[in-house]
Amino acid sequence: MGNNGPVVAIVGATGAVGTTMIDIIDARESVPWSEIRLIASPRSAGKVLRVRGQDITVQALAPEVFDGVDVALFDVPDEVSAQWAPIAAERGAVAVDNSGAFRMDPDVPLVVPEVNAANASERPKGIIANPNCTTLSMMAVMGALHREYTLEALVVASYQAASGAGQPGIDRLQAEIAAVAGKDVGVRSGDVAAALAEAGLPAESPFPAPLALNVVPWAGSVKDDGWSSEELKVRNESRKILGIPDLKVSATCVRVPVVTTHSLVVHATFASEVSVDAARKVLAEQPSVVLRDDAAAGEFPTPADVVGGDPTYVGRIRQALDFPNTLELFVCGDNLRKGAALNTYEIAETVAAGL
């Protein structure tokens, strides 16, 4: 790191997304930062983490840690971001927030650099929001197709990984898998739950039903009329990112027994005529999209292939048989990388380029 570049701070540096962000910074050939500060809760203060060959001591979250910081990346709970991102902005930093605290604030841009990078420069509160990981998993693909064909409607079914519920979600899924492994379960109603109880797993879980050997048609908190918070985020955030306030969107969010990487089935209707070949050509030209689309050869994206990578993968591209100007697609994206850490970091680099 040189001496003349901007200063970046990572708030929540010891968490799952914070450590992934450090991995991303380490993997970069070069970074624009003259200094990297690591910030976390008081219980993590004093830990030493290695970043780009340097040992950096984690500092406790306090107003003065933002003095001299140009960009502050937040990966903390909503209530912590709501309190501290404005403090960072008051101290002169651009706060890039991965929580849901500011996403729908009309004075806070919601940015995916491949789609709406220019919006990062319009930040009256000094804060930029990072979208929800489910929405992000399809945005590079949908943004590219929207630019060419003008998106009018989205119907989405998500298949969301356990890590979307944080480390407790990962721990619970792995414990459930261990509890059912080698047992004759999944053939009678209630036998998976019985196996989990027999193994001593607590009834309290990040998920409202057993996830091992199962899918759970619920992710998020309860909202009006039977919708979940995750489903409404897909609708509201897609509209804001793409700049289509009246975009028709319907989503159903499902939790699946996958550790990391969200998948989505997307039914996308456009104003212009679009062919499968034309869509493939558009997507193949996107630097952050990988096209894997040859069903006859067994080539399509799956979470097991995508996890740990930065691109968005897309396949199973088909023209809907009964809906004009409509494509069906299957999209996968690592929810801890592109869905959180990578996009947050790419926003930071976008801001740094404009400083």
C-alpha positions as CSV (number, residue, x, y, z in Angstrom):
1,M,0.0,0.0,0.0
2,G,1.3,3.4,-0.9
3,N,1.1,6.7,1.0
4,N,-0.9,8.9,-1.4
5,G,-4.1,7.0,-1.9
6,P,-7.4,7.2,0.1
7,V,-8.0,5.5,3.4
8,V,-10.5,2.7,3.7
9,A,-12.1,1.2,6.9
10,I,-13.9,-2.1,7.2
11,V,-16.5,-2.1,10.0
12,G,-17.4,-5.6,11.0
13,A,-14.0,-6.8,9.9
14,T,-14.1,-10.1,11.9
15,G,-17.5,-11.2,10.6
16,A,-18.3,-13.6,7.8
17,V,-18.6,-10.9,5.1
18,G,-15.9,-8.8,6.6
19,T,-13.3,-11.6,6.4
20,T,-14.5,-12.3,2.9
21,M,-13.9,-8.7,2.0
22,I,-10.3,-9.0,3.3
23,D,-9.9,-12.1,1.1
24,I,-11.1,-10.0,-1.9
25,I,-8.6,-7.2,-1.0
26,D,-5.8,-9.7,-0.7
27,A,-6.6,-11.3,-4.1
28,R,-6.5,-7.9,-5.9
29,E,-3.3,-7.3,-8.0
30,S,-3.4,-3.7,-6.7
31,V,-5.6,-1.6,-4.5
32,P,-6.1,2.2,-4.3
33,W,-5.7,2.4,-0.5
34,S,-2.9,4.0,1.3
35,E,-4.2,2.6,4.6
36,I,-6.7,-0.1,5.6
37,R,-8.3,0.1,9.0
38,L,-10.1,-2.8,10.6
39,I,-13.0,-2.0,13.0
40,A,-15.2,-4.3,15.0
41,S,-17.1,-4.6,18.3
42,P,-15.2,-4.1,21.5
43,R,-15.0,-7.9,22.1
44,S,-13.0,-8.3,18.8
45,A,-10.8,-5.2,19.4
46,G,-7.1,-6.1,19.7
47,K,-7.3,-9.1,17.3
48,V,-4.5,-8.9,14.7
49,L,-5.5,-9.8,11.1
50,R,-3.1,-10.0,8.1
51,V,-4.1,-7.9,5.1
52,R,-1.9,-7.6,2.0
53,G,1.1,-8.8,3.9
54,Q,0.7,-6.4,6.9
55,D,-0.5,-7.2,10.4
56,I,-3.4,-4.8,11.3
57,T,-4.9,-4.6,14.7
58,V,-8.6,-4.5,14.9
59,Q,-9.9,-1.3,16.6
60,A,-13.1,-0.9,18.6
61,L,-16.0,1.0,16.9
62,A,-15.9,4.6,18.1
63,P,-16.4,8.0,16.4
64,E,-12.7,8.8,16.2
65,V,-11.7,5.7,14.2
66,F,-13.3,7.4,11.2
67,D,-11.1,10.5,11.3
68,G,-9.1,10.6,8.1
69,V,-11.1,7.8,6.5
70,D,-12.3,8.3,3.0
71,V,-14.5,5.2,2.5
72,A,-16.0,3.1,5.3
73,L,-17.4,-0.3,4.5
74,F,-20.1,-1.5,6.9
75,D,-21.0,-5.1,7.5
76,V,-22.9,-5.0,10.7
77,P,-26.6,-5.4,11.8
78,D,-29.1,-2.9,10.6
79,E,-29.4,-1.1,14.0
80,V,-25.6,-0.7,14.2
81,S,-25.4,0.7,10.7
82,A,-28.3,3.0,11.3
83,Q,-26.3,4.5,14.2
84,W,-22.8,4.5,12.9
85,A,-22.9,5.1,9.1
86,P,-24.1,8.7,9.7
87,I,-21.3,9.2,12.2
88,A,-18.8,8.0,9.7
89,A,-20.3,10.3,7.1
90,E,-20.2,13.3,9.5
91,R,-16.5,12.5,10.0
92,G,-15.9,12.9,6.3
93,A,-16.1,9.3,5.1
94,V,-18.3,7.9,2.4
95,A,-20.2,5.1,4.1
96,V,-20.9,2.0,2.0
97,D,-23.4,0.0,3.9
98,N,-24.2,-3.7,3.5
99,S,-27.2,-3.8,5.9
100,G,-30.8,-3.1,5.1
101,A,-30.9,0.2,7.1
102,F,-30.7,2.6,4.2
103,R,-31.6,0.6,1.0
104,M,-34.9,2.2,0.4
105,D,-34.0,5.7,1.7
106,P,-34.6,8.0,-1.3
107,D,-31.5,10.0,-0.4
108,V,-29.2,6.9,-0.4
109,P,-28.3,5.3,-3.8
110,L,-28.6,1.6,-4.1
111,V,-25.7,0.6,-6.3
112,V,-24.5,-2.4,-8.4
113,P,-21.5,-1.0,-10.3
114,E,-22.2,-3.1,-13.4
115,V,-25.7,-1.6,-13.6
116,N,-25.8,1.9,-12.1
117,A,-22.3,3.0,-11.1
118,A,-23.1,6.6,-11.9
119,N,-25.6,6.7,-9.0
120,A,-22.7,6.3,-6.5
121,S,-21.7,9.9,-7.1
122,E,-25.2,11.1,-5.9
123,R,-25.1,10.6,-2.2
124,P,-26.6,13.6,-0.3
125,K,-26.3,11.7,3.1
126,G,-22.7,10.5,2.4
127,I,-24.1,7.0,2.4
128,I,-24.3,4.3,-0.4
129,A,-26.3,1.1,0.2
130,N,-25.4,-2.4,-1.0
131,P,-28.5,-4.4,-2.1
132,N,-29.7,-7.6,-0.5
133,C,-27.8,-10.7,-1.6
134,T,-30.9,-12.3,-3.2
135,T,-31.5,-9.3,-5.5
136,L,-27.8,-9.0,-6.2
137,S,-27.6,-12.5,-7.4
138,M,-29.5,-11.6,-10.6
139,M,-28.7,-7.9,-11.1
140,A,-25.6,-8.2,-13.4
141,V,-27.7,-10.4,-15.7
142,M,-30.9,-8.4,-15.5
143,G,-29.1,-5.1,-15.8
144,A,-27.4,-6.2,-19.0
145,L,-30.6,-7.5,-20.6
146,H,-32.6,-4.4,-19.5
147,R,-30.2,-2.1,-21.3
148,E,-30.8,-4.0,-24.5
149,Y,-34.5,-5.0,-24.4
150,T,-36.2,-2.9,-21.6
151,L,-37.4,-5.0,-18.7
152,E,-41.2,-4.9,-18.0
153,A,-41.8,-7.7,-15.5
154,L,-40.0,-10.2,-13.3
155,V,-41.3,-13.3,-11.7
156,V,-38.6,-14.8,-9.5
157,A,-38.3,-18.0,-7.4
158,S,-35.2,-18.0,-5.2
159,Y,-33.3,-21.0,-3.7
160,Q,-31.4,-19.4,-0.9
161,A,-28.4,-20.9,0.9
162,A,-28.2,-21.3,4.7
163,S,-25.4,-18.8,4.9
164,G,-28.0,-16.1,4.1
165,A,-29.0,-16.5,7.7
166,G,-25.4,-15.9,8.8
167,Q,-23.0,-18.2,10.7
168,P,-25.9,-19.6,12.8
169,G,-27.6,-20.7,9.6
170,I,-24.5,-22.5,8.4
171,D,-23.9,-24.1,11.8
172,R,-27.5,-25.3,12.0
173,L,-27.5,-26.8,8.5
174,Q,-24.3,-28.7,9.2
175,A,-25.6,-30.0,12.5
176,E,-28.8,-31.2,10.9
177,I,-26.9,-32.9,8.1
178,A,-24.8,-34.7,10.8
179,A,-27.9,-35.7,12.6
180,V,-29.6,-37.3,9.7
181,A,-26.5,-38.8,8.0
182,G,-26.8,-42.6,7.6
183,K,-30.3,-42.8,9.0
184,D,-33.4,-44.0,7.3
185,V,-35.2,-40.7,7.3
186,G,-37.0,-38.6,4.8
187,V,-39.5,-41.3,4.0
188,R,-42.2,-40.6,6.6
189,S,-43.7,-37.3,7.8
190,G,-41.9,-36.0,10.9
191,D,-39.0,-38.4,10.8
192,V,-36.4,-35.7,10.0
193,A,-37.6,-33.6,12.9
194,A,-37.5,-36.6,15.1
195,A,-33.9,-37.4,14.1
196,L,-32.9,-33.8,14.9
197,A,-34.5,-34.1,18.3
198,E,-32.9,-37.5,19.0
199,A,-29.5,-35.9,18.1
200,G,-30.1,-33.3,20.8
201,L,-30.5,-30.3,18.5
202,P,-32.4,-27.5,20.1
203,A,-35.9,-26.7,18.8
204,E,-34.8,-23.1,18.3
205,S,-33.4,-22.7,14.8
206,P,-32.7,-19.9,12.2
207,F,-35.2,-21.7,10.0
208,P,-38.9,-22.4,10.7
209,A,-38.6,-26.0,9.6
210,P,-35.9,-28.6,9.3
211,L,-33.6,-27.7,6.4
212,A,-31.6,-31.0,5.9
213,L,-33.3,-33.2,3.3
214,N,-35.9,-30.5,2.9
215,V,-36.7,-27.1,1.3
216,V,-38.4,-24.4,3.4
217,P,-40.7,-21.9,1.4
218,W,-39.8,-19.0,3.7
219,A,-36.9,-16.6,4.1
220,G,-37.0,-13.4,6.1
221,S,-39.6,-11.9,8.4
222,V,-43.4,-11.7,8.2
223,K,-44.8,-8.8,6.3
224,D,-48.4,-7.9,5.2
225,D,-50.6,-10.2,3.2
226,G,-48.4,-13.3,3.6
227,W,-45.3,-11.8,2.0
228,S,-41.8,-12.2,3.5
229,S,-39.3,-9.4,3.9
230,E,-37.0,-11.2,1.4
231,E,-39.7,-11.3,-1.2
232,L,-40.5,-7.6,-0.9
233,K,-36.7,-6.7,-1.0
234,V,-36.5,-8.4,-4.4
235,R,-39.4,-6.3,-5.6
236,N,-38.4,-2.9,-4.1
237,E,-34.7,-3.2,-4.7
238,S,-34.9,-4.4,-8.3
239,R,-37.1,-1.3,-9.1
240,K,-34.6,1.1,-7.4
241,I,-31.4,-0.4,-8.9
242,L,-32.8,-0.7,-12.5
243,G,-34.5,2.7,-12.3
244,I,-37.9,1.3,-13.1
245,P,-40.2,2.4,-10.3
246,D,-43.3,0.7,-11.8
247,L,-41.5,-2.6,-12.7
248,K,-43.9,-5.6,-12.1
249,V,-42.2,-8.0,-9.8
250,S,-43.4,-11.1,-7.9
251,A,-41.0,-13.2,-5.8
252,T,-41.2,-16.4,-3.8
253,C,-38.1,-17.0,-1.6
254,V,-37.2,-20.6,-0.6
255,R,-34.4,-21.8,1.7
256,V,-32.6,-24.9,0.5
257,P,-29.9,-27.1,2.1
258,V,-27.0,-25.4,0.5
259,V,-24.2,-23.8,2.6
260,T,-23.4,-20.9,0.3
261,T,-24.6,-19.5,-3.1
262,H,-28.1,-18.4,-3.9
263,S,-29.9,-19.5,-7.0
264,L,-32.8,-18.0,-8.8
265,V,-35.3,-19.0,-11.5
266,V,-36.1,-15.8,-13.4
267,H,-39.1,-15.3,-15.7
268,A,-38.3,-11.9,-17.4
269,T,-40.6,-10.1,-19.8
270,F,-39.2,-7.3,-22.0
271,A,-40.7,-4.5,-24.1
272,S,-38.7,-5.5,-27.1
273,E,-38.5,-8.8,-28.9
274,V,-35.6,-10.9,-27.6
275,S,-34.3,-14.2,-28.8
276,V,-32.3,-16.8,-26.8
277,D,-29.3,-16.4,-29.1
278,A,-29.4,-12.6,-28.8
279,A,-29.6,-12.8,-25.0
280,R,-26.7,-15.3,-24.9
281,K,-24.6,-12.9,-26.9
282,V,-25.4,-9.9,-24.6
283,L,-24.6,-12.0,-21.5
284,A,-21.4,-13.5,-22.9
285,E,-20.0,-10.0,-23.4
286,Q,-20.5,-9.1,-19.7
287,P,-17.2,-9.2,-17.8
288,S,-18.8,-10.3,-14.5
289,V,-21.1,-12.9,-16.0
290,V,-20.3,-16.5,-16.9
291,L,-22.6,-18.1,-19.4
292,R,-23.0,-21.9,-18.8
293,D,-25.8,-22.9,-21.0
294,D,-25.8,-26.2,-22.8
295,A,-28.4,-28.4,-21.2
296,A,-27.9,-31.2,-23.8
297,A,-24.3,-31.5,-22.5
298,G,-25.3,-31.2,-18.9
299,E,-23.8,-27.7,-18.6
300,F,-25.7,-25.3,-16.4
301,P,-24.8,-23.4,-13.2
302,T,-25.2,-25.1,-9.8
303,P,-24.2,-23.7,-6.4
304,A,-21.6,-26.4,-5.8
305,D,-19.7,-25.1,-8.9
306,V,-20.2,-21.4,-8.3
307,V,-19.4,-21.1,-4.6
308,G,-16.2,-19.2,-3.8
309,G,-16.2,-17.3,-7.1
310,D,-16.9,-13.7,-8.0
311,P,-18.9,-13.9,-11.2
312,T,-22.7,-14.3,-11.7
313,Y,-23.4,-17.6,-13.5
314,V,-26.4,-18.0,-15.8
315,G,-27.8,-20.8,-17.9
316,R,-31.0,-22.7,-18.8
317,I,-31.9,-19.7,-21.1
318,R,-35.2,-20.4,-22.9
319,Q,-37.9,-18.5,-24.7
320,A,-41.1,-18.9,-22.7
321,L,-43.5,-21.0,-24.8
322,D,-46.7,-19.1,-23.9
323,F,-45.4,-15.6,-23.1
324,P,-44.1,-13.3,-25.8
325,N,-40.8,-11.4,-25.3
326,T,-40.2,-13.5,-22.2
327,L,-37.1,-15.4,-21.2
328,E,-36.6,-18.1,-18.5
329,L,-33.2,-18.2,-16.9
330,F,-31.4,-19.9,-14.0
331,V,-28.9,-17.7,-12.1
332,C,-26.4,-18.5,-9.4
333,G,-24.2,-16.1,-7.3
334,D,-22.1,-16.6,-4.2
335,N,-24.2,-14.7,-1.6
336,L,-21.2,-14.0,0.6
337,R,-19.0,-12.7,-2.2
338,K,-20.9,-11.0,-5.0
339,G,-24.0,-10.9,-2.9
340,A,-22.3,-8.9,-0.1
341,A,-18.6,-8.5,0.2
342,L,-17.6,-8.1,-3.4
343,N,-20.3,-5.7,-4.4
344,T,-19.6,-3.6,-1.3
345,Y,-15.9,-3.5,-2.1
346,E,-16.6,-2.7,-5.8
347,I,-18.7,0.3,-4.7
348,A,-15.8,1.4,-2.6
349,E,-13.4,1.2,-5.6
350,T,-15.9,3.1,-7.7
351,V,-16.0,5.9,-5.0
352,A,-12.2,5.9,-4.7
353,A,-11.9,6.4,-8.5
354,G,-13.9,9.6,-8.1
355,L,-12.1,11.1,-5.2
